[in-house]
Amino acid sequence: MLLPPESFDNETATEEDLRRLLENPDPTANGANSRTVRTRLAGSCAGWHRRPQPSELYAAIHAEGPPTDREKCLLKTWVTETEWLELIQAWAERVYTLRELVFALHRAGITRSRHSRTLNRWANRVPEAR
């Protein structure tokens, strides 16, 4: 089960994070124009009638209201089809903070996925009382 959003950092990646996690990062391929998201969606959504763009996943993550069916499909695809490195590379490209991603997944009712355990390992750990 995916932990609640408040268990995760809301930290935006730095330029150093971007350089450390991506080979030859493109400063124009961030956020809604993420190269990592573009590459993954091109492979995972090849059979879709209308192929999604990185900006659609970005919008689905940052939306305030309930997700549309298409947004739910995009979010489900993202946490099912990606490799763990792609999850963190998209963070480095400022597609989301971990809290924003987890909040969007909870909003869409996606609390169990291939990467729930991986994401939970990145959650903040509350120090144990002494």
C-alpha positions as CSV (number, residue, x, y, z in Angstrom):
1,M,0.0,0.0,0.0
2,L,1.3,3.4,-0.9
3,L,2.0,5.6,2.2
4,P,0.0,8.9,2.5
5,P,1.4,12.0,0.6
6,E,2.5,13.7,3.8
7,S,5.0,10.9,4.3
8,F,7.0,12.2,1.3
9,D,9.3,15.1,0.7
10,N,8.0,18.0,-1.2
11,E,11.5,18.9,-2.4
12,T,12.1,20.1,-5.9
13,A,15.2,18.6,-7.6
14,T,18.3,20.9,-7.9
15,E,20.5,21.4,-11.0
16,E,23.0,19.2,-9.3
17,D,20.4,16.4,-8.9
18,L,19.6,16.8,-12.6
19,R,23.3,16.5,-13.7
20,R,23.8,13.6,-11.3
21,L,20.8,11.5,-12.4
22,L,20.7,12.1,-16.1
23,E,23.3,11.6,-18.7
24,N,23.6,14.8,-20.9
25,P,20.6,16.6,-19.3
26,D,18.8,19.0,-21.6
27,P,17.8,22.1,-19.6
28,T,14.8,22.6,-22.0
29,A,13.4,19.1,-21.4
30,N,12.1,19.6,-17.9
31,G,8.7,19.8,-16.2
32,A,5.9,19.5,-18.7
33,N,8.5,18.9,-21.5
34,S,10.4,16.0,-19.7
35,R,12.6,13.9,-21.9
36,T,12.2,10.9,-19.5
37,V,8.4,11.1,-19.6
38,R,8.4,11.6,-23.4
39,T,10.6,8.5,-23.9
40,R,8.6,6.3,-21.6
41,L,5.2,7.3,-22.9
42,A,6.3,6.8,-26.5
43,G,7.1,3.2,-25.7
44,S,4.3,2.4,-23.3
45,C,1.5,4.2,-25.2
46,A,2.4,3.3,-28.8
47,G,-1.0,1.7,-29.3
48,W,-3.1,4.5,-27.9
49,H,-5.5,6.2,-30.4
50,R,-4.1,9.5,-29.3
51,R,-0.6,9.3,-27.8
52,P,-0.1,11.3,-24.7
53,Q,2.5,14.0,-24.4
54,P,4.6,14.7,-21.3
55,S,2.6,17.8,-20.6
56,E,-0.5,15.6,-20.0
57,L,1.2,13.5,-17.3
58,Y,2.5,16.8,-15.8
59,A,-1.0,18.2,-15.8
60,A,-2.5,15.0,-14.3
61,I,0.0,15.1,-11.4
62,H,-0.6,18.8,-10.8
63,A,-4.4,18.9,-11.2
64,E,-6.4,20.0,-8.2
65,G,-9.7,18.3,-9.0
66,P,-10.6,14.6,-9.5
67,P,-8.7,13.0,-12.4
68,T,-10.3,12.2,-15.7
69,D,-10.3,8.7,-17.0
70,R,-7.4,9.6,-19.3
71,E,-5.4,11.1,-16.5
72,K,-6.0,7.9,-14.4
73,C,-4.8,5.8,-17.3
74,L,-1.7,8.0,-17.6
75,L,-0.9,7.8,-13.9
76,K,-1.5,4.1,-13.9
77,T,0.8,3.7,-16.9
78,W,3.5,5.8,-15.3
79,V,3.6,3.7,-12.1
80,T,3.3,0.4,-14.0
81,E,5.5,0.8,-17.0
82,T,8.4,2.8,-15.7
83,E,11.6,1.5,-14.3
84,W,12.6,2.8,-10.9
85,L,15.3,5.0,-12.4
86,E,12.8,6.7,-14.6
87,L,10.7,7.6,-11.6
88,I,13.6,9.4,-10.0
89,Q,14.8,10.9,-13.3
90,A,11.4,12.5,-13.8
91,W,11.7,14.0,-10.3
92,A,15.2,15.3,-11.3
93,E,13.6,16.8,-14.5
94,R,11.1,18.6,-12.2
95,V,8.0,16.8,-13.4
96,Y,6.9,16.3,-9.7
97,T,8.1,16.2,-6.2
98,L,7.6,12.8,-4.5
99,R,4.7,14.2,-2.5
100,E,3.0,15.6,-5.6
101,L,3.3,12.2,-7.4
102,V,2.0,10.3,-4.4
103,F,-0.8,12.8,-3.9
104,A,-1.9,12.4,-7.6
105,L,-1.8,8.6,-7.3
106,H,-3.9,8.7,-4.2
107,R,-6.4,11.2,-5.8
108,A,-6.7,8.7,-8.7
109,G,-7.2,5.7,-6.3
110,I,-3.9,4.1,-7.3
111,T,-2.5,3.0,-4.0
112,R,-1.1,-0.3,-5.1
113,S,1.3,-0.5,-8.1
114,R,4.5,-2.1,-9.2
115,H,6.4,0.8,-7.6
116,S,4.4,1.3,-4.3
117,R,7.2,-0.4,-2.3
118,T,9.9,1.6,-4.1
119,L,8.1,4.9,-3.5
120,N,7.6,3.9,0.1
121,R,11.3,3.4,0.6
122,W,11.8,7.1,-0.4
123,A,9.3,8.3,2.2
124,N,10.5,10.4,5.1
125,R,11.2,8.3,8.1
126,V,10.0,9.7,11.4
127,P,12.8,9.2,14.0
128,E,11.9,6.7,16.7
129,A,11.2,8.1,20.1
130,R,14.1,7.5,22.6
